[in-house]
């Protein structure tokens, strides 16, 4: 059974209904959101604290049920609070229903004035949120506020307080050598996967391993900053896009003047950032970043394809020279009701570099599948490993494979069975 709602929750609900009812029906769209922002700007601080406490109450519920994400607001949620628990996203009807304006007020109540202005201008805002717990500890959340048919939607993702141990990634020593500054002083290493596949968690594990193993300087450029590392053997700088630096590209260029050994660029999201990452890698630095791609080959093709046609030959050669490792990952439902990491790993061995330079990326998958002794593995081979270890079902192994025919060959199953 759920515990009774604290008094501040019902008080916050009352405030939301009261303020939402005062909005004129003639004002719509962006102007309505700006009117809500104006009201919040004049609102008594005690009332604003009650609204923030309600949102924090939803976040506490999120931690209690081990949810990774919470969604609220916008027409898409039907006024309910939704949680993603072990991969499945469902509404929690015990938390009640809110009309769009009540949610508009609640979402804007956790934003500062400058953040609200940015949201109005760009229709989207990435930010971080801190939840302070009674024991003196805190939890951080990565948040994204956005417009959904003129209403505001909000997604918040819980950031782990603890870094996943590097050993839990179960990587070959050759892969570790490429990911460690002690093994290679330069080169581009990519962690790829769809949204919610654990890329940030893996990157934090790699950064943490370097932090405890080498004497160096690490610059992290992210939007927003998620896990905050405590410097050990490395100085670790955290630069949040929109707060400490204007863009990924600017952060990467500025990092070159800050005497770094490792530069972590949160995401290669545009051609300018991709070109900048290749240039700073070419200058002898170690660069980590992420891409929203499902496989190593797709990652290479995406980088080359994102650049102007006249630049692609140069980018292909530069990428072949600098790429050290691509790890593509997925979180697959496990038999214990949770999720387990499945990964594809490609290393920048001579044959792979030659395939990139010669525009023969279609040959790389076979090179990966034959490179187990060197530390490489295809997604299908890793899914087979997890299935044989009885960690995932046969259905999950097939469903999460990039190459359905190959996984069926590896498992020797008939898809019609």
BELKATA-V92761 format. One record per pair of residues at least 24 apart in sequence whose C-alpha atoms are under 8 Angstrom apart, sorted by the first residue. I is the first residue (numbers start at 1). J is the second residue. D is the distance in whole Angstrom. If there is no record, write none. Layout:
BEGIN
((I,J,D) (I,J,D))
END
This chain:
BEGIN
((8,50,7) (8,53,8) (8,54,7) (9,50,8) (9,53,8) (9,54,6) (9,57,8) (11,50,7) (12,47,8) (12,50,5) (12,51,5) (12,53,8) (12,54,6) (15,47,8) (15,51,8) (16,51,8) (16,102,5) (16,105,7) (16,106,7) (17,102,6) (19,102,8) (20,101,5) (20,102,6) (20,105,8) (28,150,8) (29,150,5) (29,151,8) (30,120,7) (30,150,7) (33,104,7) (33,120,8) (33,151,8) (34,120,7) (36,104,8) (36,105,6) (36,108,8) (37,105,8) (37,108,7) (37,113,8) (37,116,7) (40,105,8) (40,108,8) (40,109,7) (41,113,7) (48,109,6) (51,106,6) (51,109,7) (52,106,7) (52,109,6) (52,110,6) (55,106,7) (56,131,7) (59,131,8) (67,158,8) (68,157,6) (68,158,6) (69,155,7) (69,156,6) (69,157,4) (69,158,6) (70,155,6) (70,156,5) (70,157,7) (71,153,7) (71,154,6) (71,155,5) (71,156,7) (72,103,7) (72,153,6) (72,154,5) (72,155,7) (73,100,6) (73,103,5) (73,104,7) (73,107,8) (73,151,7) (73,152,6) (73,153,4) (73,154,6) (74,100,6) (74,103,8) (74,147,7) (74,148,5) (74,149,7) (74,150,8) (74,151,5) (74,152,5) (74,153,5) (74,154,8) (75,100,7) (75,148,7) (75,149,7) (75,151,7) (76,148,8) (79,103,8) (86,333,8) (86,337,7) (86,338,5) (86,339,6) (87,333,7) (87,339,8) (100,151,7) (100,152,8) (101,151,8) (103,152,7) (104,151,7) (104,152,6) (104,153,8) (107,145,8) (107,152,7) (107,153,8) (107,154,7) (119,145,8) (119,146,7) (123,147,6) (126,223,7) (126,224,6) (127,223,8) (127,224,6) (128,224,6) (128,225,7) (128,226,8) (140,226,7) (140,227,8) (141,226,7) (142,224,7) (142,225,8) (142,226,6) (159,226,6) (159,227,6) (160,227,7) (161,227,7) (163,201,7) (163,204,6) (163,205,6) (163,208,7) (163,227,8) (164,201,7) (164,202,8) (164,204,8) (164,205,6) (165,205,6) (166,205,5) (166,206,6) (166,208,8) (166,209,6) (169,202,8) (171,375,7) (172,374,8) (172,375,5) (173,375,7) (174,374,7) (174,375,6) (175,325,7) (175,347,7) (175,375,6) (175,376,8) (178,324,6) (178,325,7) (179,206,7) (179,325,8) (180,206,8) (180,209,8) (180,210,6) (181,210,7) (181,214,7) (181,261,8) (181,262,8) (181,286,7) (182,213,8) (182,214,6) (184,286,8) (185,261,8) (185,284,7) (185,285,7) (185,286,6) (186,281,7) (186,284,5) (186,285,5) (186,286,4) (186,287,7) (186,322,8) (187,281,6) (187,282,8) (187,284,7) (187,285,7) (187,286,5) (187,287,6) (187,322,5) (187,323,6) (187,324,6) (188,278,8) (188,281,6) (188,286,6) (188,287,5) (188,288,6) (188,289,8) (188,322,6) (188,323,5) (188,324,6) (188,325,7) (189,286,8) (189,287,6) (189,288,5) (189,289,7) (189,323,6) (189,324,6) (189,325,5) (189,326,6) (190,288,6) (190,289,5) (190,290,5) (190,291,7) (190,325,6) (190,326,5) (190,327,6) (191,288,8) (191,289,6) (191,290,5) (191,291,7) (191,326,6) (191,327,5) (191,328,6) (191,329,8) (192,290,5) (192,291,5) (192,292,6) (192,293,5) (192,294,7) (192,295,7) (192,296,8) (192,299,7) (192,326,7) (192,327,6) (192,328,4) (192,329,6) (193,290,8) (193,291,7) (193,292,5) (193,293,5) (193,294,5) (193,295,7) (193,328,5) (193,329,5) (193,330,6) (194,292,5) (194,293,6) (194,294,7) (194,330,8) (195,292,7) (197,329,6) (197,330,5) (197,331,5) (198,329,8) (198,330,7) (198,331,7) (199,290,7) (199,329,7) (203,288,8) (210,234,8) (216,260,8) (216,261,6) (216,262,8) (217,259,7) (217,260,5) (217,261,5) (217,262,7) (218,260,6) (218,261,6) (218,262,5) (218,263,6) (218,264,8) (219,255,7) (219,260,6) (219,262,6) (219,263,5) (219,264,6) (220,263,6) (220,264,5) (220,265,6) (220,266,7) (221,248,7) (221,251,6) (221,252,7) (221,263,8) (221,264,6) (221,265,5) (221,266,6) (222,248,7) (222,264,8) (222,265,6) (222,266,4) (222,267,7) (223,266,7) (248,273,6) (249,273,5) (249,276,6) (252,276,7) (252,277,7) (252,280,8) (253,280,8) (256,280,7) (260,285,8) (261,285,6) (261,286,6) (262,286,5) (262,287,6) (262,288,8) (263,287,5) (263,288,6) (264,288,5) (264,289,6) (265,289,5) (265,290,8) (266,290,6) (267,291,6) (270,306,7) (271,306,6) (271,307,5) (274,303,7) (275,307,8) (275,315,8) (278,318,7) (278,319,7) (278,322,8) (281,322,7) (282,318,8) (282,322,7) (293,328,7) (294,328,6) (294,329,7) (294,330,8) (294,402,7) (295,327,8) (295,328,5) (295,329,8) (295,344,7) (295,379,8) (295,402,8) (296,326,6) (296,327,7) (296,328,6) (296,344,7) (296,345,7) (296,346,6) (297,361,6) (297,362,7) (297,364,7) (297,365,7) (299,326,8) (300,356,8) (300,361,8) (301,361,8) (316,356,6) (316,357,6) (316,359,8) (317,356,7) (317,357,5) (319,356,8) (320,348,8) (320,352,8) (320,353,5) (320,354,7) (320,356,6) (320,357,6) (321,353,7) (323,347,8) (323,348,6) (324,348,5) (324,349,8) (328,379,8) (329,379,8) (330,400,8) (332,392,7) (332,396,7) (332,400,7) (333,392,7) (333,396,7) (334,391,6) (334,392,5) (334,393,7) (335,390,8) (335,391,6) (335,392,5) (335,393,7) (336,391,8) (340,391,8) (342,379,7) (342,382,6) (342,383,6) (342,386,8) (343,377,8) (343,378,7) (343,379,5) (343,382,6) (344,376,7) (344,377,5) (344,378,5) (344,379,4) (344,382,7) (345,375,7) (345,376,5) (345,377,5) (345,378,6) (345,379,8) (346,376,5) (346,377,7) (347,375,8) (347,376,7) (380,406,7) (380,407,5) (380,410,8) (381,407,8) (381,410,7) (384,410,7) (384,411,7))
END
